[in-house]
């Protein structure tokens, strides 16, 4: 099967959806922008750089957990599974997981970045030549159909890494977890999910306000994309990035802050911003293990196991259908 061509099922949101949601977000109060639109080609590349920053512990800690506990995780998942990867990006963590799995039947990566999905799928087809790979380019928060592997797996497992669950408001996170239960049916299916755990404000704010300014460029790239794709006229020099940890809500909040009083055009729409006014571009909720277990329980999942690093910065949780 080496050298085989693998087609990407392209269900990616159209540019019109970007336009509609961008304008709707700026028209409401507080002003918000959907974080899923970070990941155009440039945004995906910038996020890979963020993952390598010394302050950004999340990716390297999750990867270390997978390296240290890979055999135990694989044993808990079982043989001949179908692995459904949601938002797995470049697939670096998924590669570690697949290398430990015993005879997986199929891998279905689902991601909004078509370029990254195409590249990672091509690399995986070389590394795992006997594995059936069925990539899907779509917004996994929206309804979509999963392709069916040729062989029947022993069980279906959704892998949701990177603590992306934290980007969802708690009510939306619950709805999403309920959706996952339908993906992994029948009985025996499960969820392997990476979760950023609650910790000190200092560690969290350093992670999202890196000294190199890469996260700032990543955040501002939303405005770059709007200028390019939506006929907007954001002056990037008049906007700055800031991330704060809201301890009461238990979340990091990413903001784009207007440096001056200004008006910005987005196509036929004009928006006026006061000096110091914020656009919220992302929430990243942090969970205690108890919080995560309780949330999954409400979605119909039973807690099986959690693997953490020695500092308990991050957890990889395994849940199964009740």
C-alpha positions, 0 to 999 in steps of 0.5 A: 500500500506504500505510495498510495494516493489518499483523497481528503474528503473536503467539507471545509467551511466556505469563505462566506461562513467566515464573512458572516461569522466575522461580521456577526461577532463584531456587531455584538457586545462584547465583540468576539471572533470565532477562534476556529478561524485562526487556522488558515495556512499562516495561522496553522504554521504560527501555531506550530511555532507556538508549540515550540516556545519555552513558555508554552508547556501544553504541547510538549507536556502532552507529548511527554505523557504520550511517550511515557505512558504510550504502552499503557494508553494503548493497552487501555484502548485495545487492539484493532481500534478505529481512531478518529482524530479531531483537530489533530493538526500536524499529527505529531501527537497522533503519531506517538499514539499510533506507534504504540497501538496494537494493529489499529484498523483505521485512522480518520483525521478530522481538521479544518486546515486542509493544507495541514491535513493533506501534509500530515496524511501524506506523511502518515501514509508513508509511516503507516503503509498498512493503515487505512487513512480516511482524512476529512477536512471540516469544522468538526463542531458542525454536523458531518458524516464520518467515512466508513473503514473497510474493516470492522474495528473492535471499538471506536475511539475519538482522540481529541488532543491539545486541550481544545475542549477548553476553547468551548464554553462549558455548555458548548463543551457538554453538547460537544461531548454528547456529540462524541458519544454518537461518533463512538457508538456502539457500546465499547467506544471511548474518548481519549482527550487532552486537558490543560489542568488548572494551575497558577495564573503566572504559568498560564499568562506566560504561556499565552503572552510569550516573550518572542511575541509569536502568540501576538502575531498568531492572534493578529493574523485573524485581522490579516486574514480579514483584510485579505479575504473580507476586504477589511482595512484593519491597521495592524499597528493600531491593535495589540494582543493581550491574554489574561487569566480570569480566575473566577471563570477558570479560563484564559481570555485572548484579546485584540485591543484597539490602541486608538479611537478608530473605524474599520471597514469590513466589506460594506460594513463599518465598525467603530472602536474606542481606544482600549476596546477589546475584541475577544478572540479566544477562551481557553478553559482550564479544568481540574480532574474532578471538573473534567470527570463530572462534565464527561459524566453528564455527557454519558461517559464513564471515567476510566483513567487519567495519565499526567506529568509529574507536575500535574500540568496536563492530563490525558483522560480516557472515558468510555460510553456508559 
